Amino acid sequence: QLQLVEIGGGSVQVGGSLRLSCIASGDAVIPTVNAMGWYRQTAGDEREKVAVANNDGSTDYADSVKGRFIISRDYAKHTVTLEMNNLKPDDTAVYYCNAESVIMRRVYWGRGTLVTVSS
């Protein structure tokens, strides 16, 4: 099994910044993880990709966050971090950490952390 624990989140005003971190644990599965990232979801909407960081160093961002959010991974510490800058009310959502293992044919999720951006 792979456990993902999110750290961070909270409330911030428009234009502010927040950092989300996610720590992965599960020695047997971690070596099989090929990507980690962040998704978000608001009530009534589907979960959407925010940013993903692949093992080959490539990253992928949602158009809505390009230029404002930065994703990074620390492979030694098994973490993925999302730096969120110039936050907007539309960024308000529950943010979920995600890890994908092609070998295990599974996608893993954290429990989520709430980010609220107020004007």
C-alpha positions in Angstrom: 0.0 0.0 0.0 1.0 3.6 -0.5 -0.1 6.3 1.9 -0.2 10.0 0.9 -0.4 12.7 3.6 -1.0 16.3 2.6 0.4 19.1 4.7 -0.6 22.8 4.2 -3.6 24.5 2.9 -5.8 26.9 4.8 -7.2 30.4 4.0 -5.5 33.2 2.2 -6.5 36.5 0.6 -6.5 37.1 -3.2 -3.0 37.5 -4.5 -1.5 35.6 -1.6 0.6 32.4 -1.6 0.3 29.0 0.0 2.5 25.8 -0.1 1.1 22.3 -0.2 3.3 19.3 0.6 2.6 15.6 0.3 4.6 12.9 1.9 4.4 9.3 0.5 5.1 6.2 2.6 5.0 2.6 1.7 8.4 1.1 1.0 7.2 -1.6 -1.3 5.2 0.7 -3.6 7.3 3.9 -3.7 9.9 2.5 -6.1 7.1 1.8 -8.6 5.6 5.3 -8.5 6.2 7.0 -11.9 4.4 10.3 -11.2 3.1 12.4 -8.4 0.9 15.4 -8.5 -2.0 17.5 -7.3 -5.7 17.6 -8.2 -8.5 19.7 -6.9 -12.2 19.5 -6.5 -15.0 21.8 -5.6 -18.5 20.7 -4.6 -20.5 19.5 -7.5 -17.6 19.4 -9.9 -15.3 16.6 -11.1 -11.8 16.4 -9.7 -9.4 18.2 -12.0 -5.6 18.0 -12.5 -3.7 20.9 -11.2 -0.1 19.8 -11.8 1.8 16.6 -12.2 5.6 15.9 -12.0 6.9 12.8 -13.7 9.9 10.7 -12.9 11.7 11.9 -16.0 11.6 15.5 -14.7 8.8 16.7 -16.9 5.8 18.6 -15.5 2.3 19.3 -16.7 0.1 22.1 -15.5 -3.5 23.0 -15.9 -3.8 26.1 -18.1 -5.5 27.9 -15.3 -2.5 27.7 -13.0 0.4 28.1 -15.5 2.8 30.9 -14.4 1.4 30.9 -10.9 1.9 27.4 -9.5 5.1 25.4 -9.3 5.3 21.7 -8.6 8.5 20.0 -7.4 9.5 16.6 -6.1 12.1 15.5 -3.6 12.8 11.9 -4.6 14.9 11.2 -1.5 12.2 12.3 0.9 9.3 10.9 -1.3 7.5 14.3 -1.3 5.8 16.5 -3.8 5.3 20.2 -3.2 3.0 22.7 -4.8 3.9 26.3 -4.5 0.8 28.4 -5.2 1.2 32.1 -5.9 -1.1 34.9 -6.9 -4.0 32.9 -5.7 -7.5 33.7 -7.0 -11.0 32.9 -5.7 -11.3 30.2 -8.4 -8.5 28.4 -6.8 -10.7 27.6 -3.8 -11.0 23.8 -3.6 -10.0 20.7 -1.8 -6.6 19.7 -3.1 -5.7 16.1 -3.3 -2.2 14.6 -3.6 -2.0 11.9 -6.2 0.5 9.2 -7.1 0.5 6.9 -10.1 2.1 3.5 -10.4 1.9 1.9 -13.8 3.4 -1.3 -12.6 0.9 -1.6 -9.8 -1.9 -0.4 -12.2 -3.1 1.9 -9.4 -3.6 5.5 -8.7 -3.3 6.6 -5.0 -4.9 9.5 -3.3 -4.5 11.5 -0.2 -7.4 12.6 1.9 -7.3 16.2 0.7 -6.7 19.6 2.2 -8.9 22.6 1.8 -7.6 25.8 0.2 -9.8 28.9 0.5 -9.0 32.1 -1.3 -11.1 35.1 -0.2 -11.4 38.6 -1.7 
